[in-house]
């Protein structure tokens, strides 16, 4: 049985992350970003805006899924794109974890009491000047969903193992400011997931692929026929 066919458990997922990462400790994080596929694209001296997103993994009978949002078409930034719940770290936020959970509540209407934070992915730097801390959280149903209709057009889930299946991670490119820019992308049903969100999902997959397959449940996943949408 391969890694993408295996059944993940709370224990197997939690074991991949250092809970100590959740503390705001002074250490040099690993850095990923839009520059991963574009050497020379990163300006390390640029002043950046601190932000946080939550990477919500939902425990379903058929296996874990990733909860995502599709932004409304009228927004000024990233209109119509698929993203994780998240945004800028506000002055009133205690830390990046608090910011990610607040954004989940504001955008999706999912209370933080349903979320068990287990760790973080690598810091992600965007070409637009954001320094994003992705916080991973496990969610066990049932839970309410009441999205902000101004910002969120749709809340949906994609099976976690879809992102791990060989061939589903694509590389696309396009012209940007006179240069050819490459980026990760995933196509699932009518959803096109690309850019920073796809980059962070690829980071998550790299971590999950480090798991010895023999430590996972021997019960194979049963991929749902369609994405779960709210």
C-alpha positions in Angstrom: 0.0 0.0 0.0 1.4 3.4 -0.9 1.4 6.6 1.2 -1.5 8.2 -0.7 -3.7 5.1 -0.3 -3.2 4.8 3.4 -5.5 5.9 6.2 -4.1 8.7 8.3 -4.8 8.9 12.0 -4.6 11.7 14.6 -1.5 10.0 16.0 0.3 9.6 12.6 -0.4 13.2 11.7 0.5 14.7 15.1 3.8 12.8 15.2 5.0 14.7 12.1 4.9 18.0 13.8 6.8 19.5 16.8 4.2 21.0 19.1 6.9 23.4 20.2 6.7 25.1 16.8 3.4 26.6 18.0 5.2 28.7 20.6 6.5 32.1 19.4 10.1 31.3 19.9 13.1 33.0 18.4 14.5 30.6 15.8 15.3 30.7 12.1 12.4 29.1 10.2 12.7 27.2 7.0 11.5 29.5 4.2 9.5 28.6 1.2 7.6 30.8 -1.2 6.9 31.9 -4.8 10.6 31.8 -5.4 10.8 28.0 -5.0 10.3 27.4 -8.7 11.8 30.8 -9.7 15.4 31.3 -8.7 16.3 34.9 -8.2 12.7 35.8 -7.6 13.1 36.4 -3.8 14.0 39.9 -2.4 15.0 39.1 1.2 15.5 42.8 2.0 11.9 43.7 1.2 9.8 44.8 4.1 7.0 42.3 4.6 3.5 42.1 6.1 3.1 39.4 8.8 0.2 37.0 8.0 -1.1 33.6 9.1 -3.3 31.0 7.6 -4.8 27.8 9.0 -4.4 24.5 7.2 -7.5 22.7 8.4 -7.5 18.9 8.3 -10.9 17.4 8.8 -11.4 13.9 10.2 -13.9 12.0 8.0 -14.9 8.4 8.1 -13.4 7.9 4.6 -10.1 9.7 5.6 -8.8 13.2 6.3 -9.8 16.1 4.0 -8.4 19.6 3.6 -10.9 22.4 4.2 -10.5 25.3 1.7 -12.3 28.5 0.7 -13.1 30.1 -2.6 -12.9 33.8 -2.5 -15.7 36.0 -3.9 -15.2 37.5 -7.4 -15.5 41.1 -6.3 -12.6 41.2 -3.9 -9.6 43.5 -4.8 -7.0 40.8 -4.0 -7.0 37.2 -5.3 -10.6 37.4 -6.4 -12.2 34.0 -7.2 -9.1 32.1 -6.0 -9.0 29.1 -3.7 -7.2 29.7 -0.4 -6.8 28.7 3.2 -8.6 30.8 5.8 -6.2 33.5 6.9 -5.0 37.1 6.6 -2.8 39.7 8.2 -1.8 39.4 11.9 -3.7 42.2 13.7 -2.3 44.2 16.7 -4.9 42.5 18.9 -3.8 39.0 18.0 -1.7 37.2 20.6 0.4 35.4 18.0 0.2 33.8 14.6 -1.9 30.9 16.0 -4.4 33.3 17.4 -4.5 35.2 14.0 -5.1 32.0 12.1 -7.9 30.9 14.4 -9.5 34.3 14.3 -9.5 34.3 10.5 -11.1 30.9 10.5 -13.9 32.2 12.7 -14.4 35.4 10.7 -14.2 33.9 7.2 -15.7 30.4 7.7 -17.7 30.9 10.9 -16.0 27.8 12.4 -15.3 28.3 16.1 -11.8 27.7 17.3 -12.9 25.3 20.0 -13.3 22.7 17.3 -9.6 23.0 16.3 -6.6 21.1 17.7 -3.4 22.8 16.6 -0.6 20.4 16.0 2.2 22.4 14.4 3.3 24.6 11.5 4.5 24.4 7.9 7.5 26.4 6.7 7.2 30.1 6.5 5.9 31.1 3.0 7.0 34.4 1.3 4.9 35.8 -1.5 5.9 38.1 -4.3 3.2 40.5 -3.1 5.1 41.1 0.2 3.5 38.8 2.7 5.3 36.6 5.3 2.8 33.8 5.9 2.9 31.4 8.8 0.8 28.3 8.0 -0.7 26.7 11.2 -1.9 23.1 10.9 -5.1 22.2 12.8 -7.1 19.0 13.1 -10.9 19.3 13.2 -13.3 16.6 14.2 -17.0 16.9 13.0 -19.6 18.0 13.7 -18.8 21.7 13.5 -20.8 24.7 12.2 -19.9 26.6 9.0 -21.3 30.1 8.5 -19.0 31.8 5.9 -18.7 35.6 5.5 -20.7 36.1 2.2 -18.7 39.2 1.4 -15.3 37.5 1.3 -16.1 33.8 0.9 -18.1 32.4 -2.1 -17.7 28.7 -1.0 -16.3 26.5 1.7 -15.4 23.0 0.5 -13.2 20.0 1.3 -10.8 18.0 -0.8 -9.5 14.5 0.2 -6.0 14.9 1.8 -4.7 11.9 -0.2 -5.7 13.6 -3.5 -2.8 16.0 -2.9 -0.4 13.1 -2.2 -1.3 11.0 -5.3 1.5 11.0 -7.8 0.8 13.2 -10.8 -1.8 15.5 -9.1 0.8 18.1 -8.3 1.4 20.1 -11.5 3.8 22.8 -12.6 2.3 25.7 -14.6 3.9 28.9 -15.9 2.9 32.2 -17.3 4.4 35.6 -18.2 4.7 38.1 -15.4 6.4 41.4 -15.7 8.3 40.3 -18.7 9.5 37.0 -17.1 8.3 33.5 -17.2 7.0 32.6 -13.8 6.4 28.9 -12.6 4.1 27.8 -9.9 2.5 24.7 -8.4 -1.1 23.9 -9.1 -3.7 21.2 -8.4 -6.9 20.6 -10.4 -9.8 18.9 -8.5 -13.2 18.7 -10.1 -14.0 22.4 -11.0 -11.5 23.8 -8.5 -8.1 25.1 -9.7 -5.8 25.5 -6.7 -2.6 27.4 -7.4 -0.1 30.0 -6.2 0.7 30.3 -2.5 -2.1 27.9 -1.5 -0.7 25.2 -3.8 2.8 25.9 -2.6 1.8 25.4 1.1 -0.1 22.2 0.1 3.1 20.9 -1.6 5.0 21.7 1.6 2.4 19.7 3.6 2.8 16.8 1.2 6.6 16.8 1.5 6.1 16.4 5.3 3.5 13.7 5.0 5.6 11.7 2.5 8.4 11.5 5.2 6.1 9.1 7.2 7.1 5.4 7.1 4.1 3.8 5.4 4.2 0.9 7.8 3.2 3.2 10.6 -0.1 4.1 9.0 -3.4 2.3 9.3 -3.7 -0.7 7.0 -7.3 0.3 6.2 -7.3 1.9 2.7 -9.0 5.2 2.2 -12.3 5.4 0.3 -12.2 8.5 -1.8 -15.5 10.3 -1.9 -17.2 10.6 -5.3 -17.4 14.4 -5.1 -15.9 17.3 -3.0 -17.8 18.1 0.2 -19.2 21.6 -0.2 -21.0 23.8 2.2 
